[in-house]
């Protein structure tokens, strides 16, 4: 089975919470092949994120941990996915774009679980 990265929506983000626990069902996560992230890495490192909790500001994604992607970074992340040629034919990337559009419109955080 290929390694997957999972993305979900945090309905009620709490700045003082540690999101380290693996709870993909809680956030209704969708999965994409983790290898795709390698192709996006040069762009991902420009996106502000947080690792595990709000007080650990970083950039890009925690490949083997939990990343919190704030609302102000979602449009940039969406653009990375949307400009990938595979997004036109990949159900998993289409699902990710739908999730990101929904999250952007609701001004929420995305949670990412690495492999």
Backbone atoms as SQL, in Angstrom:
CREATE TABLE atoms (id INTEGER PRIMARY KEY, chain TEXT, resi INTEGER, resn TEXT, atom TEXT, x REAL, y REAL, z REAL);
INSERT INTO atoms VALUES
  (1, 'A', 1, 'UNK', 'N', 0.842, -1.193, 0.000),
  (2, 'A', 1, 'UNK', 'CA', 0.000, 0.000, 0.000),
  (3, 'A', 1, 'UNK', 'C', 0.882, 1.249, 0.000),
  (4, 'A', 2, 'UNK', 'N', 0.577, 2.211, -0.854),
  (5, 'A', 2, 'UNK', 'CA', 1.397, 3.426, -0.889),
  (6, 'A', 2, 'UNK', 'C', 1.193, 4.257, 0.378),
  (7, 'A', 3, 'UNK', 'N', 2.190, 5.056, 0.688),
  (8, 'A', 3, 'UNK', 'CA', 2.078, 5.967, 1.826),
  (9, 'A', 3, 'UNK', 'C', 1.154, 7.112, 1.434),
  (10, 'A', 4, 'UNK', 'N', 0.314, 7.514, 2.370),
  (11, 'A', 4, 'UNK', 'CA', -0.631, 8.582, 2.080),
  (12, 'A', 4, 'UNK', 'C', -0.472, 9.736, 3.064),
  (13, 'A', 5, 'UNK', 'N', -0.765, 10.913, 2.555),
  (14, 'A', 5, 'UNK', 'CA', -0.899, 12.115, 3.370),
  (15, 'A', 5, 'UNK', 'C', -2.402, 12.368, 3.467),
  (16, 'A', 6, 'UNK', 'N', -2.854, 12.773, 4.641),
  (17, 'A', 6, 'UNK', 'CA', -4.283, 12.986, 4.845),
  (18, 'A', 6, 'UNK', 'C', -4.548, 14.438, 5.221),
  (19, 'A', 7, 'UNK', 'N', -5.666, 14.952, 4.711),
  (20, 'A', 7, 'UNK', 'CA', -6.049, 16.343, 4.944),
  (21, 'A', 7, 'UNK', 'C', -7.499, 16.404, 5.396),
  (22, 'A', 8, 'UNK', 'N', -7.765, 17.225, 6.409),
  (23, 'A', 8, 'UNK', 'CA', -9.122, 17.400, 6.899),
  (24, 'A', 8, 'UNK', 'C', -9.347, 18.838, 7.356),
  (25, 'A', 9, 'UNK', 'N', -10.572, 19.133, 7.728),
  (26, 'A', 9, 'UNK', 'CA', -10.963, 20.476, 8.167),
  (27, 'A', 9, 'UNK', 'C', -11.157, 20.475, 9.681),
  (28, 'A', 10, 'UNK', 'N', -10.531, 21.444, 10.335),
  (29, 'A', 10, 'UNK', 'CA', -10.747, 21.621, 11.773),
  (30, 'A', 10, 'UNK', 'C', -11.911, 22.588, 11.933),
  (31, 'A', 11, 'UNK', 'N', -13.039, 22.089, 12.431),
  (32, 'A', 11, 'UNK', 'CA', -14.218, 22.937, 12.553),
  (33, 'A', 11, 'UNK', 'C', -14.067, 24.028, 13.603),
  (34, 'A', 12, 'UNK', 'N', -13.464, 23.679, 14.746),
  (35, 'A', 12, 'UNK', 'CA', -13.284, 24.666, 15.814),
  (36, 'A', 12, 'UNK', 'C', -11.831, 24.646, 16.241),
  (37, 'A', 13, 'UNK', 'N', -11.026, 25.503, 15.618),
  (38, 'A', 13, 'UNK', 'CA', -9.596, 25.537, 15.927),
  (39, 'A', 13, 'UNK', 'C', -9.361, 26.152, 17.299),
  (40, 'A', 14, 'UNK', 'N', -8.497, 25.496, 18.094),
  (41, 'A', 14, 'UNK', 'CA', -8.143, 25.992, 19.426),
  (42, 'A', 14, 'UNK', 'C', -6.645, 26.244, 19.460),
  (43, 'A', 15, 'UNK', 'N', -6.264, 27.498, 19.718),
  (44, 'A', 15, 'UNK', 'CA', -4.850, 27.872, 19.709),
  (45, 'A', 15, 'UNK', 'C', -4.041, 27.183, 20.803),
  (46, 'A', 16, 'UNK', 'N', -4.696, 26.763, 21.877),
  (47, 'A', 16, 'UNK', 'CA', -3.954, 26.136, 22.976),
  (48, 'A', 16, 'UNK', 'C', -3.971, 24.614, 22.931),
  (49, 'A', 17, 'UNK', 'N', -4.507, 24.024, 21.879),
  (50, 'A', 17, 'UNK', 'CA', -4.607, 22.565, 21.782),
  (51, 'A', 17, 'UNK', 'C', -3.399, 21.983, 21.057),
  (52, 'A', 18, 'UNK', 'N', -2.950, 20.823, 21.527),
  (53, 'A', 18, 'UNK', 'CA', -1.921, 20.052, 20.835),
  (54, 'A', 18, 'UNK', 'C', -2.651, 19.052, 19.942),
  (55, 'A', 19, 'UNK', 'N', -2.441, 19.151, 18.641),
  (56, 'A', 19, 'UNK', 'CA', -3.145, 18.310, 17.671),
  (57, 'A', 19, 'UNK', 'C', -2.338, 17.072, 17.272),
  (58, 'A', 20, 'UNK', 'N', -1.383, 16.663, 18.099),
  (59, 'A', 20, 'UNK', 'CA', -0.489, 15.549, 17.770),
  (60, 'A', 20, 'UNK', 'C', -1.192, 14.202, 17.625),
  (61, 'A', 21, 'UNK', 'N', -2.316, 14.015, 18.293),
  (62, 'A', 21, 'UNK', 'CA', -3.009, 12.721, 18.207),
  (63, 'A', 21, 'UNK', 'C', -3.504, 12.469, 16.793),
  (64, 'A', 22, 'UNK', 'N', -3.384, 11.230, 16.383),
  (65, 'A', 22, 'UNK', 'CA', -3.798, 10.822, 15.042),
  (66, 'A', 22, 'UNK', 'C', -5.302, 10.564, 15.048),
  (67, 'A', 23, 'UNK', 'N', -6.089, 11.478, 14.462),
  (68, 'A', 23, 'UNK', 'CA', -7.548, 11.397, 14.478),
  (69, 'A', 23, 'UNK', 'C', -8.147, 11.730, 13.110),
  (70, 'A', 24, 'UNK', 'N', -7.778, 11.018, 12.045),
  (71, 'A', 24, 'UNK', 'CA', -8.279, 11.381, 10.709),
  (72, 'A', 24, 'UNK', 'C', -9.798, 11.272, 10.571),
  (73, 'A', 25, 'UNK', 'N', -10.427, 10.370, 11.335),
  (74, 'A', 25, 'UNK', 'CA', -11.889, 10.235, 11.252),
  (75, 'A', 25, 'UNK', 'C', -12.578, 11.474, 11.805),
  (76, 'A', 26, 'UNK', 'N', -12.012, 12.038, 12.872),
  (77, 'A', 26, 'UNK', 'CA', -12.602, 13.217, 13.514),
  (78, 'A', 26, 'UNK', 'C', -12.692, 14.396, 12.544),
  (79, 'A', 27, 'UNK', 'N', -11.696, 14.510, 11.654),
  (80, 'A', 27, 'UNK', 'CA', -11.638, 15.643, 10.732),
  (81, 'A', 27, 'UNK', 'C', -12.061, 15.258, 9.311),
  (82, 'A', 28, 'UNK', 'N', -12.651, 14.068, 9.166),
  (83, 'A', 28, 'UNK', 'CA', -13.160, 13.589, 7.873),
  (84, 'A', 28, 'UNK', 'C', -12.093, 13.739, 6.779),
  (85, 'A', 29, 'UNK', 'N', -10.911, 13.210, 7.072),
  (86, 'A', 29, 'UNK', 'CA', -9.773, 13.387, 6.180),
  (87, 'A', 29, 'UNK', 'C', -9.925, 12.651, 4.855),
  (88, 'A', 30, 'UNK', 'N', -9.319, 13.251, 3.860),
  (89, 'A', 30, 'UNK', 'CA', -9.169, 12.605, 2.560),
  (90, 'A', 30, 'UNK', 'C', -7.680, 12.301, 2.399),
  (91, 'A', 31, 'UNK', 'N', -7.366, 11.286, 1.621),
  (92, 'A', 31, 'UNK', 'CA', -5.978, 10.865, 1.462),
  (93, 'A', 31, 'UNK', 'C', -5.497, 11.102, 0.040),
  (94, 'A', 32, 'UNK', 'N', -4.223, 11.494, -0.060),
  (95, 'A', 32, 'UNK', 'CA', -3.560, 11.567, -1.365),
  (96, 'A', 32, 'UNK', 'C', -2.234, 10.814, -1.240),
  (97, 'A', 33, 'UNK', 'N', -1.702, 10.387, -2.351),
  (98, 'A', 33, 'UNK', 'CA', -0.409, 9.709, -2.366),
  (99, 'A', 33, 'UNK', 'C', 0.661, 10.683, -1.879),
  (100, 'A', 34, 'UNK', 'N', 1.396, 10.293, -0.861),
  (101, 'A', 34, 'UNK', 'CA', 2.403, 11.175, -0.276),
  (102, 'A', 34, 'UNK', 'C', 3.492, 11.562, -1.269),
  (103, 'A', 35, 'UNK', 'N', 3.775, 10.720, -2.247),
  (104, 'A', 35, 'UNK', 'CA', 4.828, 11.019, -3.221),
  (105, 'A', 35, 'UNK', 'C', 4.552, 12.305, -4.006),
  (106, 'A', 36, 'UNK', 'N', 3.284, 12.645, -4.174),
  (107, 'A', 36, 'UNK', 'CA', 2.924, 13.873, -4.888),
  (108, 'A', 36, 'UNK', 'C', 3.539, 15.095, -4.208),
  (109, 'A', 37, 'UNK', 'N', 3.622, 15.048, -2.879),
  (110, 'A', 37, 'UNK', 'CA', 4.148, 16.195, -2.137),
  (111, 'A', 37, 'UNK', 'C', 5.587, 16.505, -2.521),
  (112, 'A', 38, 'UNK', 'N', 6.350, 15.489, -2.922),
  (113, 'A', 38, 'UNK', 'CA', 7.736, 15.729, -3.355),
  (114, 'A', 38, 'UNK', 'C', 7.773, 16.705, -4.522),
  (115, 'A', 39, 'UNK', 'N', 6.836, 16.561, -5.442),
  (116, 'A', 39, 'UNK', 'CA', 6.793, 17.429, -6.620),
  (117, 'A', 39, 'UNK', 'C', 6.412, 18.865, -6.275),
  (118, 'A', 40, 'UNK', 'N', 5.752, 19.053, -5.161),
  (119, 'A', 40, 'UNK', 'CA', 5.283, 20.370, -4.740),
  (120, 'A', 40, 'UNK', 'C', 6.219, 21.057, -3.747),
  (121, 'A', 41, 'UNK', 'N', 7.263, 20.364, -3.315),
  (122, 'A', 41, 'UNK', 'CA', 8.020, 20.808, -2.142),
  (123, 'A', 41, 'UNK', 'C', 8.603, 22.210, -2.285),
  (124, 'A', 42, 'UNK', 'N', 9.149, 22.557, -3.456),
  (125, 'A', 42, 'UNK', 'CA', 9.749, 23.882, -3.621),
  (126, 'A', 42, 'UNK', 'C', 8.729, 24.994, -3.393),
  (127, 'A', 43, 'UNK', 'N', 7.469, 24.728, -3.681),
  (128, 'A', 43, 'UNK', 'CA', 6.415, 25.713, -3.446),
  (129, 'A', 43, 'UNK', 'C', 5.888, 25.630, -2.011),
  (130, 'A', 44, 'UNK', 'N', 5.811, 24.418, -1.472),
  (131, 'A', 44, 'UNK', 'CA', 5.279, 24.238, -0.119),
  (132, 'A', 44, 'UNK', 'C', 6.139, 24.925, 0.935),
  (133, 'A', 45, 'UNK', 'N', 7.448, 24.981, 0.721),
  (134, 'A', 45, 'UNK', 'CA', 8.317, 25.571, 1.746),
  (135, 'A', 45, 'UNK', 'C', 8.102, 27.081, 1.902),
  (136, 'A', 46, 'UNK', 'N', 7.306, 27.670, 1.037),
  (137, 'A', 46, 'UNK', 'CA', 6.990, 29.094, 1.135),
  (138, 'A', 46, 'UNK', 'C', 5.704, 29.351, 1.914),
  (139, 'A', 47, 'UNK', 'N', 5.003, 28.285, 2.278),
  (140, 'A', 47, 'UNK', 'CA', 3.702, 28.426, 2.931),
  (141, 'A', 47, 'UNK', 'C', 3.854, 28.322, 4.452),
  (142, 'A', 48, 'UNK', 'N', 3.324, 29.325, 5.155),
  (143, 'A', 48, 'UNK', 'CA', 3.366, 29.333, 6.625),
  (144, 'A', 48, 'UNK', 'C', 2.409, 28.291, 7.180),
  (145, 'A', 49, 'UNK', 'N', 2.923, 27.485, 8.098),
  (146, 'A', 49, 'UNK', 'CA', 2.123, 26.452, 8.750),
  (147, 'A', 49, 'UNK', 'C', 2.527, 26.381, 10.223),
  (148, 'A', 50, 'UNK', 'N', 1.929, 25.430, 10.924),
  (149, 'A', 50, 'UNK', 'CA', 2.281, 25.142, 12.313),
  (150, 'A', 50, 'UNK', 'C', 2.408, 23.628, 12.438),
  (151, 'A', 51, 'UNK', 'N', 3.389, 23.181, 13.225),
  (152, 'A', 51, 'UNK', 'CA', 3.591, 21.753, 13.432),
  (153, 'A', 51, 'UNK', 'C', 3.014, 21.364, 14.796),
  (154, 'A', 52, 'UNK', 'N', 2.002, 20.538, 14.788),
  (155, 'A', 52, 'UNK', 'CA', 1.372, 19.941, 15.976),
  (156, 'A', 52, 'UNK', 'C', 0.528, 20.903, 16.809),
  (157, 'A', 53, 'UNK', 'N', 0.985, 22.145, 16.975),
  (158, 'A', 53, 'UNK', 'CA', 0.239, 23.101, 17.783),
  (159, 'A', 53, 'UNK', 'C', 0.541, 24.517, 17.317),
  (160, 'A', 54, 'UNK', 'N', -0.285, 25.456, 17.729),
  (161, 'A', 54, 'UNK', 'CA', -0.222, 26.834, 17.235),
  (162, 'A', 54, 'UNK', 'C', 1.076, 27.547, 17.598),
  (163, 'A', 55, 'UNK', 'N', 1.742, 27.141, 18.672),
  (164, 'A', 55, 'UNK', 'CA', 2.960, 27.859, 19.067),
  (165, 'A', 55, 'UNK', 'C', 4.225, 27.325, 18.395),
  (166, 'A', 56, 'UNK', 'N', 4.075, 26.457, 17.382),
  (167, 'A', 56, 'UNK', 'CA', 5.237, 25.943, 16.640),
  (168, 'A', 56, 'UNK', 'C', 5.112, 26.338, 15.170),
  (169, 'A', 57, 'UNK', 'N', 5.331, 27.628, 14.903),
  (170, 'A', 57, 'UNK', 'CA', 5.224, 28.108, 13.522),
  (171, 'A', 57, 'UNK', 'C', 6.362, 27.540, 12.688),
  (172, 'A', 58, 'UNK', 'N', 6.017, 27.106, 11.483),
  (173, 'A', 58, 'UNK', 'CA', 6.979, 26.506, 10.556),
  (174, 'A', 58, 'UNK', 'C', 6.609, 26.920, 9.138),
  (175, 'A', 59, 'UNK', 'N', 7.162, 26.198, 8.183),
  (176, 'A', 59, 'UNK', 'CA', 6.812, 26.341, 6.779),
  (177, 'A', 59, 'UNK', 'C', 6.685, 24.942, 6.196),
  (178, 'A', 60, 'UNK', 'N', 5.871, 24.798, 5.165),
  (179, 'A', 60, 'UNK', 'CA', 5.646, 23.510, 4.479),
  (180, 'A', 60, 'UNK', 'C', 4.865, 22.549, 5.375),
  (181, 'A', 61, 'UNK', 'N', 5.051, 21.244, 5.155),
  (182, 'A', 61, 'UNK', 'CA', 4.293, 20.218, 5.857),
  (183, 'A', 61, 'UNK', 'C', 5.218, 19.334, 6.682),
  (184, 'A', 62, 'UNK', 'N', 4.731, 18.902, 7.837),
  (185, 'A', 62, 'UNK', 'CA', 5.456, 17.913, 8.642),
  (186, 'A', 62, 'UNK', 'C', 5.208, 16.558, 7.971),
  (187, 'A', 63, 'UNK', 'N', 6.167, 16.084, 7.231),
  (188, 'A', 63, 'UNK', 'CA', 5.965, 14.870, 6.432),
  (189, 'A', 63, 'UNK', 'C', 5.680, 13.639, 7.287),
  (190, 'A', 64, 'UNK', 'N', 6.192, 13.610, 8.527),
  (191, 'A', 64, 'UNK', 'CA', 5.974, 12.454, 9.389),
  (192, 'A', 64, 'UNK', 'C', 5.295, 12.882, 10.678),
  (193, 'A', 65, 'UNK', 'N', 4.482, 13.908, 10.597),
  (194, 'A', 65, 'UNK', 'CA', 3.796, 14.405, 11.779),
  (195, 'A', 65, 'UNK', 'C', 2.514, 15.106, 11.399),
  (196, 'A', 66, 'UNK', 'N', 2.112, 16.059, 12.231),
  (197, 'A', 66, 'UNK', 'CA', 0.856, 16.781, 12.042),
  (198, 'A', 66, 'UNK', 'C', 1.155, 18.235, 11.699),
  (199, 'A', 67, 'UNK', 'N', 0.480, 18.725, 10.670),
  (200, 'A', 67, 'UNK', 'CA', 0.618, 20.117, 10.263),
  (201, 'A', 67, 'UNK', 'C', -0.736, 20.804, 10.360),
  (202, 'A', 68, 'UNK', 'N', -0.721, 22.021, 10.835),
  (203, 'A', 68, 'UNK', 'CA', -1.911, 22.866, 10.854),
  (204, 'A', 68, 'UNK', 'C', -1.683, 23.952, 9.812),
  (205, 'A', 69, 'UNK', 'N', -2.587, 24.043, 8.845),
  (206, 'A', 69, 'UNK', 'CA', -2.451, 25.027, 7.782),
  (207, 'A', 69, 'UNK', 'C', -3.482, 26.129, 8.036),
  (208, 'A', 70, 'UNK', 'N', -3.008, 27.348, 8.333),
  (209, 'A', 70, 'UNK', 'CA', -3.943, 28.420, 8.690),
  (210, 'A', 70, 'UNK', 'C', -4.680, 28.974, 7.471),
  (211, 'A', 71, 'UNK', 'N', -5.796, 29.641, 7.711),
  (212, 'A', 71, 'UNK', 'CA', -6.605, 30.181, 6.613),
  (213, 'A', 71, 'UNK', 'C', -5.811, 31.041, 5.633),
  (214, 'A', 72, 'UNK', 'N', -4.864, 31.841, 6.131),
  (215, 'A', 72, 'UNK', 'CA', -4.126, 32.741, 5.239),
  (216, 'A', 72, 'UNK', 'C', -3.164, 32.012, 4.301),
  (217, 'A', 73, 'UNK', 'N', -2.901, 30.734, 4.539),
  (218, 'A', 73, 'UNK', 'CA', -2.013, 29.944, 3.681),
  (219, 'A', 73, 'UNK', 'C', -2.763, 29.057, 2.696),
  (220, 'A', 74, 'UNK', 'N', -4.065, 28.956, 2.841),
  (221, 'A', 74, 'UNK', 'CA', -4.829, 27.983, 2.053),
  (222, 'A', 74, 'UNK', 'C', -4.929, 28.319, 0.572),
  (223, 'A', 75, 'UNK', 'N', -5.040, 29.593, 0.236),
  (224, 'A', 75, 'UNK', 'CA', -5.140, 29.969, -1.176),
  (225, 'A', 75, 'UNK', 'C', -3.857, 29.583, -1.917),
  (226, 'A', 76, 'UNK', 'N', -2.714, 29.802, -1.291),
  (227, 'A', 76, 'UNK', 'CA', -1.442, 29.407, -1.902),
  (228, 'A', 76, 'UNK', 'C', -1.356, 27.897, -2.068),
  (229, 'A', 77, 'UNK', 'N', -1.796, 27.162, -1.065),
  (230, 'A', 77, 'UNK', 'CA', -1.781, 25.705, -1.155),
  (231, 'A', 77, 'UNK', 'C', -2.731, 25.234, -2.257),
  (232, 'A', 78, 'UNK', 'N', -3.906, 25.826, -2.312),
  (233, 'A', 78, 'UNK', 'CA', -4.858, 25.481, -3.370),
  (234, 'A', 78, 'UNK', 'C', -4.233, 25.689, -4.749),
  (235, 'A', 79, 'UNK', 'N', -3.535, 26.798, -4.934),
  (236, 'A', 79, 'UNK', 'CA', -2.924, 27.095, -6.231),
  (237, 'A', 79, 'UNK', 'C', -1.864, 26.066, -6.617),
  (238, 'A', 80, 'UNK', 'N', -1.127, 25.558, -5.637),
  (239, 'A', 80, 'UNK', 'CA', -0.135, 24.513, -5.910),
  (240, 'A', 80, 'UNK', 'C', -0.838, 23.273, -6.463),
  (241, 'A', 81, 'UNK', 'N', -1.923, 22.880, -5.798),
  (242, 'A', 81, 'UNK', 'CA', -2.666, 21.683, -6.225),
  (243, 'A', 81, 'UNK', 'C', -3.300, 21.916, -7.594),
  (244, 'A', 82, 'UNK', 'N', -3.930, 23.055, -7.764),
  (245, 'A', 82, 'UNK', 'CA', -4.682, 23.332, -8.995),
  (246, 'A', 82, 'UNK', 'C', -3.789, 23.435, -10.225),
  (247, 'A', 83, 'UNK', 'N', -2.544, 23.857, -10.058),
  (248, 'A', 83, 'UNK', 'CA', -1.657, 23.994, -11.212),
  (249, 'A', 83, 'UNK', 'C', -0.939, 22.687, -11.555),
  (250, 'A', 84, 'UNK', 'N', -1.093, 21.673, -10.727),
  (251, 'A', 84, 'UNK', 'CA', -0.520, 20.361, -11.036),
  (252, 'A', 84, 'UNK', 'C', -1.376, 19.719, -12.136),
  (253, 'A', 85, 'UNK', 'N', -0.759, 19.323, -13.221),
  (254, 'A', 85, 'UNK', 'CA', -1.494, 18.730, -14.355),
  (255, 'A', 85, 'UNK', 'C', -2.316, 17.512, -13.941),
  (256, 'A', 86, 'UNK', 'N', -1.843, 16.787, -12.932),
  (257, 'A', 86, 'UNK', 'CA', -2.570, 15.588, -12.476),
  (258, 'A', 86, 'UNK', 'C', -3.917, 15.926, -11.862),
  (259, 'A', 87, 'UNK', 'N', -4.103, 17.167, -11.429),
  (260, 'A', 87, 'UNK', 'CA', -5.369, 17.536, -10.780),
  (261, 'A', 87, 'UNK', 'C', -6.554, 17.463, -11.736),
  (262, 'A', 88, 'UNK', 'N', -6.284, 17.496, -13.028),
  (263, 'A', 88, 'UNK', 'CA', -7.374, 17.428, -14.005),
  (264, 'A', 88, 'UNK', 'C', -7.946, 16.011, -14.148),
  (265, 'A', 89, 'UNK', 'N', -7.161, 15.006, -13.765),
  (266, 'A', 89, 'UNK', 'CA', -7.614, 13.624, -13.949),
  (267, 'A', 89, 'UNK', 'C', -7.593, 12.798, -12.666),
  (268, 'A', 90, 'UNK', 'N', -7.111, 13.361, -11.582),
  (269, 'A', 90, 'UNK', 'CA', -6.970, 12.618, -10.330),
  (270, 'A', 90, 'UNK', 'C', -8.127, 12.916, -9.385),
  (271, 'A', 91, 'UNK', 'N', -8.870, 11.884, -9.017),
  (272, 'A', 91, 'UNK', 'CA', -9.976, 12.070, -8.069),
  (273, 'A', 91, 'UNK', 'C', -9.456, 12.560, -6.725),
  (274, 'A', 92, 'UNK', 'N', -8.319, 12.018, -6.267),
  (275, 'A', 92, 'UNK', 'CA', -7.797, 12.416, -4.960),
  (276, 'A', 92, 'UNK', 'C', -7.398, 13.898, -4.950),
  (277, 'A', 93, 'UNK', 'N', -6.826, 14.393, -6.038),
  (278, 'A', 93, 'UNK', 'CA', -6.463, 15.814, -6.073),
  (279, 'A', 93, 'UNK', 'C', -7.691, 16.699, -6.238),
  (280, 'A', 94, 'UNK', 'N', -8.674, 16.229, -6.987),
  (281, 'A', 94, 'UNK', 'CA', -9.942, 16.963, -7.095),
  (282, 'A', 94, 'UNK', 'C', -10.600, 17.057, -5.722),
  (283, 'A', 95, 'UNK', 'N', -10.609, 15.947, -4.985),
  (284, 'A', 95, 'UNK', 'CA', -11.178, 15.954, -3.630),
  (285, 'A', 95, 'UNK', 'C', -10.429, 16.929, -2.729),
  (286, 'A', 96, 'UNK', 'N', -9.097, 16.974, -2.862),
  (287, 'A', 96, 'UNK', 'CA', -8.312, 17.901, -2.053),
  (288, 'A', 96, 'UNK', 'C', -8.653, 19.349, -2.416),
  (289, 'A', 97, 'UNK', 'N', -8.804, 19.642, -3.692),
  (290, 'A', 97, 'UNK', 'CA', -9.163, 21.007, -4.099),
  (291, 'A', 97, 'UNK', 'C', -10.544, 21.392, -3.566),
  (292, 'A', 98, 'UNK', 'N', -11.483, 20.470, -3.581),
  (293, 'A', 98, 'UNK', 'CA', -12.823, 20.740, -3.038),
  (294, 'A', 98, 'UNK', 'C', -12.728, 21.028, -1.543),
  (295, 'A', 99, 'UNK', 'N', -11.944, 20.208, -0.831),
  (296, 'A', 99, 'UNK', 'CA', -11.761, 20.412, 0.608),
  (297, 'A', 99, 'UNK', 'C', -11.139, 21.784, 0.872),
  (298, 'A', 100, 'UNK', 'N', -10.134, 22.151, 0.093),
  (299, 'A', 100, 'UNK', 'CA', -9.486, 23.448, 0.296),
  (300, 'A', 100, 'UNK', 'C', -10.423, 24.611, -0.014),
  (301, 'A', 101, 'UNK', 'N', -11.213, 24.525, -1.079),
  (302, 'A', 101, 'UNK', 'CA', -12.173, 25.591, -1.403),
  (303, 'A', 101, 'UNK', 'C', -13.180, 25.749, -0.269),
  (304, 'A', 102, 'UNK', 'N', -13.669, 24.632, 0.256),
  (305, 'A', 102, 'UNK', 'CA', -14.633, 24.680, 1.367),
  (306, 'A', 102, 'UNK', 'C', -14.002, 25.341, 2.587),
  (307, 'A', 103, 'UNK', 'N', -12.782, 24.944, 2.897),
  (308, 'A', 103, 'UNK', 'CA', -12.095, 25.491, 4.067),
  (309, 'A', 103, 'UNK', 'C', -11.827, 26.984, 3.896),
  (310, 'A', 104, 'UNK', 'N', -11.422, 27.382, 2.706),
  (311, 'A', 104, 'UNK', 'CA', -11.176, 28.803, 2.429),
  (312, 'A', 104, 'UNK', 'C', -12.463, 29.594, 2.623),
  (313, 'A', 105, 'UNK', 'N', -13.560, 29.093, 2.081),
  (314, 'A', 105, 'UNK', 'CA', -14.828, 29.828, 2.174),
  (315, 'A', 105, 'UNK', 'C', -15.328, 29.941, 3.615),
  (316, 'A', 106, 'UNK', 'N', -14.935, 28.972, 4.457),
  (317, 'A', 106, 'UNK', 'CA', -15.376, 28.979, 5.857),
  (318, 'A', 106, 'UNK', 'C', -14.319, 29.572, 6.793),
  (319, 'A', 107, 'UNK', 'N', -13.175, 29.996, 6.236),
  (320, 'A', 107, 'UNK', 'CA', -12.100, 30.599, 7.021),
  (321, 'A', 107, 'UNK', 'C', -11.649, 29.695, 8.173),
  (322, 'A', 108, 'UNK', 'N', -11.402, 28.432, 7.869),
  (323, 'A', 108, 'UNK', 'CA', -11.002, 27.454, 8.867),
  (324, 'A', 108, 'UNK', 'C', -9.583, 26.966, 8.612),
  (325, 'A', 109, 'UNK', 'N', -9.092, 26.169, 9.540),
  (326, 'A', 109, 'UNK', 'CA', -7.766, 25.564, 9.428),
  (327, 'A', 109, 'UNK', 'C', -7.894, 24.176, 8.802),
  (328, 'A', 110, 'UNK', 'N', -6.846, 23.772, 8.073),
  (329, 'A', 110, 'UNK', 'CA', -6.732, 22.413, 7.567),
  (330, 'A', 110, 'UNK', 'C', -5.730, 21.679, 8.436),
  (331, 'A', 111, 'UNK', 'N', -6.019, 20.415, 8.736),
  (332, 'A', 111, 'UNK', 'CA', -5.069, 19.576, 9.436),
  (333, 'A', 111, 'UNK', 'C', -4.510, 18.572, 8.432),
  (334, 'A', 112, 'UNK', 'N', -3.209, 18.342, 8.516),
  (335, 'A', 112, 'UNK', 'CA', -2.532, 17.394, 7.637),
  (336, 'A', 112, 'UNK', 'C', -1.824, 16.358, 8.501),
  (337, 'A', 113, 'UNK', 'N', -2.051, 15.087, 8.171),
  (338, 'A', 113, 'UNK', 'CA', -1.321, 14.001, 8.815),
  (339, 'A', 113, 'UNK', 'C', -0.330, 13.439, 7.816),
  (340, 'A', 114, 'UNK', 'N', 0.938, 13.469, 8.180),
  (341, 'A', 114, 'UNK', 'CA', 1.960, 12.888, 7.317),
  (342, 'A', 114, 'UNK', 'C', 1.954, 11.377, 7.422),
  (343, 'A', 115, 'UNK', 'N', 2.875, 10.750, 6.715),
  (344, 'A', 115, 'UNK', 'CA', 2.920, 9.279, 6.649),
  (345, 'A', 115, 'UNK', 'C', 3.289, 8.648, 7.974);
